[in-house]
Each structure stands twice: as structure tokens, then as C-alpha cells.
Amino acid sequence: MKIVINKCYGGFGLSDKAVERLLEMGMTASKYTEDGNLPNGVDFSISEPSSFLGKYYAANGDDKEFRSDPRVVKVVEELGGEASSSLAKLEVVEIPDDVEWEIEEYDGIEWIAEAHRTW
């Protein structure tokens, strides 16, 4: 299984070019509504641009599902560094298909960890 993660301080973020490609591939995006939710059936959100970050894109619902979506993986593989927002360095990692996994992070740097119990 292939999964997209961020490999630098900052956090996961897609470039405008990556978002345009995902929309061409049939994914849907929307701004958050006034109540702070996304409409049903929308794959990811788009925030208002800020002077520091530019636009921000985030998955709707299960981030694991979004990060392992074949369309997201394909865009990051095709665009390489151009798929990342200004504060991200997106990479595709591959893990065995039968592993139950989680995305772990510290200060925006992410890695894949096998799911286990924590107390």
C-alpha cells in the first residue's frame, strides 16, 4: 500500500497545481460552511488564503483514506516536489498491504507506524 506523508517541519499541504490535478481526476473540494463542516461527498477542504500559508487543503473525514487514495498517490508521484505546499515536502511511502497503520507526527514531520495499543 502506498501512502502520502509530509517529511519536513510544517505539515501536510498540497500545492495549487496538485489540487488542480486532483480535481481533473474527479476528486471534489469545497470551502467549509459557516457551521464549520464540509458538505457531504466532498473529498477535501480549501481554506481562505492567508498571507503566510497561502491556501490550505485538508482531507474531509478519514485522513488515512485520503492519504492512501490512489489519485493522491499518483499526483504526488507525478509532480514530485511540485505537489507540496510551501511548508510541506510530500513523499510516497510503501508499506505491506496487511499492516494496520497510523500516521504519526512531530512538528509536522510525519511517519507511518503500525497500529498498536497505547495506555
C-alpha positions as CSV (number, residue, x, y, z in Angstrom):
1,M,0.0,0.0,0.0
2,K,1.2,3.5,-0.9
3,I,0.6,6.5,1.5
4,V,1.5,10.2,1.1
5,I,3.2,11.8,4.2
6,N,5.0,15.0,4.9
7,K,8.7,14.7,5.5
8,C,9.6,18.2,6.8
9,Y,8.7,20.6,9.6
10,G,5.5,22.4,8.8
11,G,2.8,19.9,7.9
12,F,0.9,18.2,5.2
13,G,-0.2,20.5,2.4
14,L,-1.0,20.3,-1.3
15,S,0.1,22.8,-3.9
16,D,-2.4,24.6,-6.1
17,K,-1.0,22.5,-9.0
18,A,-1.7,19.2,-7.1
19,V,-5.2,20.3,-6.2
20,E,-6.0,21.2,-9.8
21,R,-4.8,17.8,-10.9
22,L,-6.9,16.0,-8.2
23,L,-9.9,18.0,-9.4
24,E,-9.2,16.9,-13.0
25,M,-9.1,13.3,-11.7
26,G,-12.6,13.5,-10.2
27,M,-12.0,14.5,-6.6
28,T,-14.2,17.2,-5.1
29,A,-13.2,20.2,-3.0
30,S,-15.2,22.8,-1.1
31,K,-14.8,25.6,1.5
32,Y,-16.1,25.0,5.0
33,T,-19.6,26.1,5.6
34,E,-20.5,28.7,8.3
35,D,-21.1,25.9,10.8
36,G,-17.5,24.6,10.3
37,N,-18.4,21.5,8.3
38,L,-17.9,20.3,4.7
39,P,-20.8,19.3,2.5
40,N,-21.3,15.5,2.2
41,G,-19.5,13.8,-0.6
42,V,-16.6,16.3,-0.7
43,D,-13.1,14.8,-0.6
44,F,-11.1,17.7,0.8
45,S,-11.4,21.3,2.0
46,I,-10.0,24.6,0.8
47,S,-9.5,27.4,3.3
48,E,-9.3,31.1,2.6
49,P,-5.7,32.1,1.6
50,S,-3.6,33.7,4.4
51,S,-0.5,35.9,3.7
52,F,1.7,33.3,5.4
53,L,0.4,30.0,4.3
54,G,-1.5,30.6,1.1
55,K,-4.4,28.3,0.6
56,Y,-4.7,25.3,2.9
57,Y,-6.0,21.9,1.7
58,A,-7.2,19.2,4.1
59,A,-8.9,15.9,3.8
60,N,-12.6,15.5,4.7
61,G,-13.2,12.8,7.2
62,D,-10.7,9.9,7.3
63,D,-7.3,11.4,6.6
64,K,-5.9,7.8,6.2
65,E,-8.3,7.2,3.3
66,F,-7.3,10.4,1.6
67,R,-3.6,9.9,2.1
68,S,-3.8,6.4,0.6
69,D,-6.2,7.3,-2.2
70,P,-4.6,6.1,-5.5
71,R,-5.3,9.5,-7.1
72,V,-3.5,11.4,-4.3
73,V,-0.6,9.0,-4.5
74,K,-0.4,9.3,-8.3
75,V,-0.4,13.1,-8.2
76,V,2.5,13.2,-5.7
77,E,4.4,10.6,-7.7
78,E,3.8,12.6,-11.0
79,L,4.5,16.1,-9.7
80,G,7.2,15.3,-7.2
81,G,8.2,18.4,-5.3
82,E,5.6,20.5,-7.2
83,A,2.9,18.6,-5.3
84,S,3.9,20.1,-2.0
85,S,2.7,23.4,-0.5
86,S,5.2,25.9,0.7
87,L,5.5,24.3,4.2
88,A,5.5,20.7,3.1
89,K,7.7,18.1,1.5
90,L,5.3,15.3,0.4
91,E,6.6,11.8,-0.3
92,V,5.0,8.5,-1.0
93,V,6.0,5.6,1.3
94,E,5.0,2.0,0.7
95,I,4.1,-0.5,3.4
96,P,2.8,-4.1,3.3
97,D,-0.9,-4.3,2.5
98,D,-1.8,-6.3,5.6
99,V,-0.5,-3.8,8.2
100,E,-2.9,-1.8,10.3
101,W,-1.3,1.7,10.3
102,E,-1.5,5.2,11.7
103,I,0.1,8.5,10.7
104,E,2.3,9.8,13.5
105,E,3.9,13.2,13.5
106,Y,6.1,15.6,15.4
107,D,6.1,19.3,14.5
108,G,4.7,18.4,11.1
109,I,7.2,15.7,10.2
110,E,5.2,12.5,9.6
111,W,5.9,8.8,9.5
112,I,3.8,5.6,9.3
113,A,3.6,3.5,12.5
114,E,2.0,0.1,12.9
115,A,-1.2,0.5,15.0
116,H,-0.9,-0.9,18.5
117,R,-2.4,-0.4,21.9
118,T,-1.3,2.6,24.0
119,W,-2.2,3.3,27.6
